[in-house]
Amino acid sequence: MPRFSDNEREMIQQKLMQEGERLFTAFGLKKVSIDEIVQAVGIAKGSFYSFYTNKEHLYMDIAAHLQLKMWSDMDIFLNKNRDLPPRELCKRCFLWMFGELERYPLLKQANSETAEYLYRKLPKEIIEAHTRADSHELIKLQEYGVHFTCGIDIATKTLQTLAISFLNLQQDQTADQQVIMEIILEGVLKEIVSDESN
């Protein structure tokens, strides 16, 4: 296994994330090879495996990093809208996140096929870590008066499923897309979010 200094590791990690995002966005997850990634980064193939088990692991790491950026901005959105009733706050927050996808093409191009592929290719612990990160963000909503009527795990998986459905809907570019999203979202939130503050 190659040995890198902490500084080299950090530089290579950053380059893997940058080039991985560029390649995955341009060509899609399935079409990009590890050979193409290491060539773009300027490292040996063996060095890649010092960082990631496979390209899907890199993709998931990039997606998680982009989500963290979006969630940081979401805090600003939530602060500005904290006076809304909880269910309405959740609805607007969810719709806001989908509007924000324009800034994150890698996340916007994901759909159910991408999710199914990642579930097949990644170890269970990586998928679970991603779900825990999503759960953490939902827990944060409680600071804004949102109370989930089901367990946080169920709420997380329900909203993850909903997000994938919305990503599929965005691929269709239907004129009624916003209306459809709002109808589905309102129905789901009615079931999992109390309309009264904690």
C-alpha contacts under 8 A as a table, 3 or more apart, distances in Angstrom:
res1	aa1	res2	aa2	distance
1	M	46	G	7.21
1	M	47	S	7.26
1	M	50	S	6.97
2	P	46	G	7.55
2	P	47	S	6.08
2	P	50	S	7.34
4	F	7	N	7.80
4	F	8	E	5.56
4	F	9	R	5.74
5	S	8	E	5.08
5	S	9	R	6.12
6	D	9	R	5.08
6	D	10	E	6.17
7	N	10	E	5.16
7	N	11	M	6.23
8	E	11	M	5.09
8	E	12	I	6.04
9	R	12	I	5.20
9	R	13	Q	5.91
10	E	13	Q	5.09
10	E	14	Q	6.13
11	M	14	Q	5.20
11	M	15	K	6.21
12	I	15	K	5.01
12	I	16	L	6.02
12	I	41	V	7.52
13	Q	16	L	5.10
13	Q	17	M	6.26
13	Q	51	F	7.42
14	Q	17	M	5.16
14	Q	18	Q	6.20
15	K	18	Q	5.03
15	K	19	E	5.90
15	K	20	G	7.98
15	K	41	V	5.97
16	L	19	E	5.38
16	L	20	G	5.55
16	L	37	I	7.38
16	L	38	V	7.97
16	L	41	V	6.20
16	L	58	L	7.86
17	M	20	G	5.12
17	M	21	E	5.97
17	M	58	L	7.33
17	M	61	D	7.90
17	M	62	I	5.91
18	Q	21	E	5.30
18	Q	22	R	6.28
19	E	22	R	5.00
19	E	23	L	6.05
19	E	37	I	6.78
19	E	40	A	6.43
19	E	41	V	6.52
20	G	23	L	5.22
20	G	24	F	5.86
20	G	37	I	6.32
20	G	58	L	7.27
20	G	59	Y	7.05
20	G	62	I	7.63
21	E	24	F	5.27
21	E	25	T	5.86
21	E	59	Y	7.50
21	E	62	I	6.61
21	E	106	L	6.83
22	R	25	T	5.33
22	R	26	A	6.14
23	L	26	A	5.12
23	L	27	F	5.91
23	L	28	G	7.33
23	L	32	V	6.69
23	L	37	I	7.52
24	F	27	F	5.39
24	F	28	G	4.60
24	F	29	L	5.14
24	F	32	V	6.46
24	F	59	Y	7.60
24	F	106	L	6.93
25	T	28	G	5.74
25	T	29	L	7.88
25	T	105	P	6.45
25	T	106	L	4.95
25	T	109	Q	7.71
27	F	31	K	5.98
27	F	32	V	6.43
28	G	31	K	5.65
28	G	32	V	6.57
29	L	32	V	5.76
29	L	56	E	7.52
29	L	59	Y	7.44
29	L	114	T	7.73
30	K	33	S	7.80
32	V	36	E	6.61
32	V	37	I	7.46
33	S	36	E	5.24
33	S	37	I	6.48
33	S	55	K	7.39
34	I	37	I	4.96
34	I	38	V	6.15
34	I	45	K	7.35
34	I	48	F	7.98
34	I	54	N	7.72
34	I	55	K	6.19
35	D	38	V	5.34
35	D	39	Q	6.09
35	D	45	K	6.73
36	E	39	Q	5.14
36	E	40	A	6.18
37	I	40	A	5.20
37	I	41	V	6.21
38	V	41	V	4.98
38	V	42	G	5.70
38	V	43	I	5.24
38	V	44	A	6.25
38	V	45	K	5.97
38	V	48	F	6.82
39	Q	42	G	5.04
39	Q	43	I	6.61
39	Q	44	A	7.85
43	I	47	S	6.33
43	I	48	F	7.28
44	A	47	S	5.23
44	A	48	F	6.85
45	K	48	F	5.24
45	K	49	Y	7.11
46	G	49	Y	5.47
46	G	50	S	7.04
47	S	50	S	5.21
47	S	51	F	7.25
48	F	51	F	5.56
48	F	52	Y	6.23
49	Y	52	Y	4.97
49	Y	53	T	5.63
49	Y	54	N	7.28
50	S	53	T	7.95
52	Y	55	K	7.16
52	Y	57	H	6.00
52	Y	58	L	6.16
53	T	57	H	6.34
54	N	57	H	5.41
54	N	58	L	6.82
55	K	58	L	5.05
55	K	59	Y	6.19
56	E	59	Y	4.89
56	E	60	M	6.13
56	E	118	L	6.46
56	E	121	K	6.81
56	E	122	L	6.68
57	H	60	M	5.15
57	H	61	D	6.22
57	H	122	L	6.64
57	H	126	I	7.79
58	L	61	D	5.05
58	L	62	I	6.22
59	Y	62	I	5.14
59	Y	63	A	6.13
60	M	63	A	5.02
60	M	64	A	6.05
61	D	64	A	5.13
61	D	65	H	6.21
62	I	65	H	5.07
62	I	66	L	6.27
63	A	66	L	5.15
63	A	67	Q	6.14
63	A	106	L	7.34
63	A	107	L	6.49
64	A	67	Q	5.00
64	A	68	L	6.23
64	A	130	H	7.21
65	H	68	L	5.13
65	H	69	K	6.56
66	L	69	K	5.14
66	L	70	M	6.38
66	L	104	Y	7.12
66	L	107	L	7.74
67	Q	70	M	4.97
67	Q	71	W	6.03
68	L	71	W	5.01
68	L	72	S	6.15
69	K	72	S	5.19
69	K	73	D	6.61
70	M	73	D	5.20
70	M	74	M	6.13
70	M	97	M	7.48
70	M	100	E	7.44
71	W	74	M	4.62
71	W	75	D	6.45
71	W	137	E	7.60
72	S	75	D	5.49
72	S	76	I	7.32
73	D	76	I	5.34
73	D	77	F	6.60
74	M	77	F	4.88
74	M	78	L	6.05
74	M	93	C	7.49
74	M	97	M	7.64
75	D	78	L	5.10
75	D	79	N	6.15
76	I	79	N	5.19
76	I	80	K	6.33
77	F	80	K	5.25
77	F	81	N	6.30
77	F	93	C	7.48
78	L	81	N	5.09
78	L	82	R	5.57
78	L	89	L	7.67
78	L	93	C	7.27
78	L	144	Y	7.46
79	N	82	R	5.25
81	N	84	L	5.93
81	N	89	L	6.89
82	R	89	L	7.20
82	R	144	Y	5.98
84	L	88	E	6.23
84	L	89	L	5.48
85	P	88	E	5.41
85	P	89	L	6.03
85	P	195	D	6.41
85	P	196	E	6.96
85	P	197	S	7.21
86	P	89	L	5.00
86	P	90	C	6.23
86	P	144	Y	7.62
86	P	145	G	6.11
86	P	146	V	4.93
86	P	147	H	7.57
86	P	193	V	7.44
86	P	194	S	7.15
86	P	195	D	5.52
86	P	196	E	6.48
86	P	197	S	6.18
87	R	90	C	5.14
87	R	91	K	6.20
87	R	146	V	7.30
87	R	189	L	6.41
87	R	190	K	7.35
87	R	193	V	5.99
87	R	194	S	6.78
87	R	195	D	5.31
88	E	91	K	4.99
88	E	92	R	6.11
89	L	92	R	5.29
89	L	93	C	5.96
90	C	93	C	5.01
90	C	94	F	6.06
90	C	146	V	7.78
90	C	189	L	7.65
91	K	94	F	5.25
91	K	95	L	6.25
91	K	182	E	7.80
91	K	185	L	6.64
91	K	186	E	6.95
91	K	189	L	7.39
92	R	95	L	5.09
92	R	96	W	5.84
93	C	96	W	4.94
93	C	97	M	6.22
94	F	97	M	5.18
94	F	98	F	6.56
95	L	98	F	5.16
95	L	99	G	6.34
96	W	99	G	5.04
96	W	100	E	6.22
97	M	100	E	4.94
97	M	101	L	6.56
98	F	101	L	5.27
98	F	102	E	7.93
99	G	102	E	6.31
100	E	103	R	5.72
100	E	104	Y	7.25
101	L	104	Y	4.90
101	L	105	P	6.50
101	L	107	L	6.50
101	L	108	K	5.29
102	E	105	P	6.12
102	E	108	K	6.89
104	Y	107	L	5.55
104	Y	108	K	6.26
105	P	108	K	4.86
105	P	109	Q	6.13
106	L	109	Q	5.59
106	L	110	A	6.87
107	L	110	A	5.48
108	K	167	L	6.83
109	Q	167	L	7.45
109	Q	171	Q	7.78
110	A	113	E	7.77
110	A	114	T	5.61
110	A	115	A	7.38
110	A	164	I	7.80
110	A	167	L	6.60
111	N	114	T	5.26
111	N	115	A	6.36
111	N	164	I	5.57
111	N	165	S	7.49
111	N	167	L	5.28
111	N	168	N	5.26
112	S	115	A	4.97
112	S	116	E	6.04
112	S	164	I	5.62
112	S	165	S	7.15
112	S	167	L	7.76
112	S	168	N	6.67
113	E	116	E	5.18
113	E	117	Y	6.11
114	T	117	Y	5.14
114	T	118	L	6.20
115	A	118	L	5.16
115	A	119	Y	6.17
115	A	164	I	7.78
116	E	119	Y	5.10
116	E	120	R	6.34
117	Y	120	R	5.21
117	Y	121	K	6.23
118	L	121	K	5.10
118	L	122	L	5.69
119	Y	122	L	5.71
119	Y	123	P	7.84
119	Y	124	K	7.77
119	Y	127	I	7.12
122	L	126	I	6.56
122	L	127	I	6.99
123	P	126	I	5.67
123	P	127	I	6.89
124	K	127	I	5.25
124	K	128	E	6.11
125	E	128	E	4.95
125	E	129	A	6.06
126	I	129	A	5.08
126	I	130	H	6.39
127	I	130	H	5.17
127	I	131	T	6.36
128	E	131	T	5.00
128	E	132	R	6.14
129	A	132	R	5.03
129	A	133	A	6.31
130	H	133	A	5.14
130	H	134	D	6.42
131	T	134	D	5.05
131	T	135	S	6.12
131	T	156	T	7.18
131	T	157	K	7.61
132	R	135	S	4.91
132	R	136	H	6.15
133	A	136	H	5.09
133	A	137	E	6.65
134	D	137	E	5.27
134	D	138	L	6.54
134	D	156	T	6.50
135	S	138	L	5.05
135	S	139	I	6.17
135	S	152	I	6.50
135	S	153	D	6.76
135	S	156	T	5.54
136	H	139	I	5.06
136	H	140	K	6.31
137	E	140	K	4.99
137	E	141	L	6.71
138	L	141	L	5.16
138	L	142	Q	7.25
138	L	152	I	7.38
138	L	156	T	7.12
139	I	142	Q	5.51
139	I	143	E	7.75
139	I	152	I	7.37
140	K	143	E	5.62
140	K	144	Y	7.62
141	L	144	Y	5.29
141	L	145	G	6.94
141	L	146	V	5.62
142	Q	145	G	5.09
142	Q	146	V	4.57
142	Q	147	H	6.01
142	Q	198	N	7.74
143	E	146	V	7.18
145	G	196	E	7.85
145	G	197	S	4.52
145	G	198	N	5.19
146	V	193	V	6.97
146	V	194	S	7.19
146	V	195	D	7.98
146	V	196	E	7.76
146	V	197	S	5.94
146	V	198	N	6.62
147	H	193	V	5.81
147	H	194	S	5.58
147	H	196	E	7.66
147	H	197	S	6.76
147	H	198	N	6.05
148	F	151	G	6.93
148	F	152	I	7.01
148	F	155	A	7.14
148	F	192	I	5.46
148	F	193	V	4.53
148	F	194	S	6.16
149	T	191	E	7.55
149	T	192	I	5.09
149	T	193	V	5.56
149	T	194	S	6.09
150	C	154	I	6.43
150	C	155	A	6.45
150	C	192	I	5.90
151	G	154	I	5.38
151	G	155	A	6.29
152	I	155	A	4.96
152	I	156	T	5.95
153	D	156	T	5.09
153	D	157	K	6.21
154	I	157	K	5.27
154	I	158	T	5.95
155	A	158	T	5.11
155	A	159	L	6.12
155	A	192	I	6.63
156	T	159	L	5.28
156	T	160	Q	6.05
157	K	160	Q	4.95
157	K	161	T	6.10
158	T	161	T	5.22
158	T	162	L	6.21
159	L	162	L	4.80
159	L	163	A	5.99
160	Q	163	A	5.02
160	Q	164	I	6.36
161	T	164	I	5.24
161	T	165	S	6.33
162	L	165	S	5.03
162	L	166	F	6.20
162	L	185	L	7.85
163	A	166	F	5.04
163	A	167	L	6.18
164	I	167	L	5.00
164	I	168	N	6.28
165	S	168	N	5.10
165	S	169	L	6.22
166	F	169	L	4.87
166	F	170	Q	6.19
166	F	181	M	6.76
167	L	170	Q	5.08
167	L	171	Q	6.56
168	N	171	Q	5.25
168	N	172	D	7.03
169	L	172	D	5.41
169	L	173	Q	7.03
169	L	174	T	7.61
169	L	177	Q	6.81
170	Q	173	Q	5.32
170	Q	174	T	7.54
170	Q	177	Q	7.13
173	Q	177	Q	6.93
174	T	177	Q	5.19
175	A	178	Q	7.79
176	D	179	V	5.37
176	D	180	I	6.14
177	Q	180	I	5.21
177	Q	181	M	6.12
178	Q	181	M	5.10
178	Q	182	E	6.18
179	V	182	E	5.18
179	V	183	I	6.25
180	I	183	I	5.24
180	I	184	I	6.27
181	M	184	I	5.34
181	M	185	L	5.93
182	E	185	L	5.03
182	E	186	E	5.91
183	I	186	E	5.31
183	I	187	G	6.30
184	I	187	G	5.21
184	I	188	V	6.27
185	L	188	V	5.19
185	L	189	L	5.99
186	E	189	L	5.21
186	E	190	K	6.00
187	G	190	K	5.27
187	G	191	E	6.73
188	V	191	E	5.33
188	V	192	I	6.50
189	L	192	I	5.15
189	L	193	V	5.29
190	K	193	V	5.90
190	K	194	S	7.34
190	K	195	D	7.94
194	S	197	S	7.48
